Each structure stands twice: as C-alpha cells, then as structure tokens.
Amino acid sequence: MNSQSIPFDILLKRLQTFEFLRGLDHEILAALAKSAVWKIFAPDAVVFWEGDTEVNLYYLQYGSLKVLKTSPEGREQVLRFLDAGEIFNELGVFAKRANPATAIALEESGIWLLPRQALEDVLLAYPRTALQIMETMADRFISLVALTADLSLRTVEARFAKFLLEQAEGDVIERRRWTTQTEMASHLGTVPDVLSRVIRELTKAGIIEMDKQYIRILDREELTKRAMI
C-alpha cells in the first residue's frame, strides 16, 4: 500500500456532492476534507480485514473493490462490488464495531480515509447530517436483505440473470476484473463450475453471448423471465 499527497480540493469537490452531507457550509466541508488521508492500494491489497476495528470512513476515488465474508472452510461470499464514487464502512465507523467484512482491491484503487473524530464533530454540530447518514445505512441494510433473499429463494440461473440485468448498460456488461467467473460465482453464492454450466445454457439458448471483453444480452425479455423478476 502506498500513499501520496494530493490536493485536498479534489476531495472537497466530491464531498459537496455527497447526499448525506448536503446542506453543510463550505467551511465545514473544507475542514473535513483537510482531515482526510489519501492512500493508494495495489491490486489484491487488503483495505481492511473482517474483525478489525476501523476508525475511518472510506471514499473510493478510483478503482474497484470487493467486500466479502469468509467461512471457516475458506469459502468466500462477495457482499458488494464497489466502484469509483462510492462510500463504505459506515457501520464500522459510526457504530464503533468491528468490521463485519473484508475489503480487497480488485485493481489499483485510490481511497480517501475520513477520520471518525472529524465526522463525529460534524454530527454533533449538525444533527440533521446524522439522520441523512442513517438513511444511507438503511439503504445498505436493504441491499443485504435483498442479497439474502436472492441466495435463499432464487436458483443460480435466476441470480446470474438478475445480476446481468442490474449491471448492464443498455444490453452490454463490460468485463472488468470483478466479472471473471470466479468473482461472479463468489458474489452469487455458488462455485465456478456451476456458473459455467449456467452460462453455457444461456448462451446455447441465444439469450446472452460472452467473450473476453463483454457480456451481451441478446434476449432481454427471456433473461428477465429467467431472473424470476
């Protein structure tokens, strides 16, 4: 993990767009930006470990991460993929509890670390901001409930079809590092061999096509049916 100094005004511009900080004065946001630390994580570097106590809120400036749980047998369940512009570790920093999951960089990733103390100062001075943060955390909880429901109630084919529909821009999903079959299988709660069979069946049926760079949806109506939506 490397770090370097970059102008805080880059972060300040980003903070001004954060939903949970809306309405705060420029001076307050500037003080928050000045308290932040900038770090760069290499591919496969651990940003934080499950069980660690973390004192920072993270903002992903560029790159991508995966957030996962690991079973005692070593099996991984990817809870979220994070792209540039996302904030994470709200539970760890605001609830003052050990991290519930591990975060790993999928590619080189530049991350701002916003200290808990600086955030607490803002919350004490502006209670409305606390309510806005609670709304953000509630959205995270709803996403985890949806993931649990998918793992419990949907087949692997339905989960994969739903994943493609959610990730597609138009009818195309660009294959990045996190769209390997191994990473997608971890996110979908299955193993690569099972996912490979699903992909072959959907390809043979003319519903999708897949190459090294893209996954294309050829029959959105049928894929929606397969997703059990």
Sequence and secondary structure as in RCSB ss.txt:
>XXXX:A:sequence
MNSQSIPFDILLKRLQTFEFLRGLDHEILAALAKSAVWKIFAPDAVVFWEGDTEVNLYYLQYGSLKVLKTSPEGR
EQVLRFLDAGEIFNELGVFAKRANPATAIALEESGIWLLPRQALEDVLLAYPRTALQIMETMADRFISLVALTAD
LSLRTVEARFAKFLLEQAEGDVIERRRWTTQTEMASHLGTVPDVLSRVIRELTKAGIIEMDKQYIRILDREELTK
RAMI
>XXXX:A:secstr
 EE    HHHHHHHHTT GGGTT  HHHHHHHHHH EEEEE TT EEE TT B  EEEEEEESEEEEEEE TT  
EEEEEEEETT EE HHHHHS  B SSEEEESS EEEEEEEHHHHHHHHHH HHHHHHHHHHHHHHHHHHHHHHHH
HHHS HHHHHHHHHHHH BTTEEE  GGGSHHHHHHHHTS HHHHHHHHHHHHHTTSEEE SSEEEES HHHHHH
HTT 
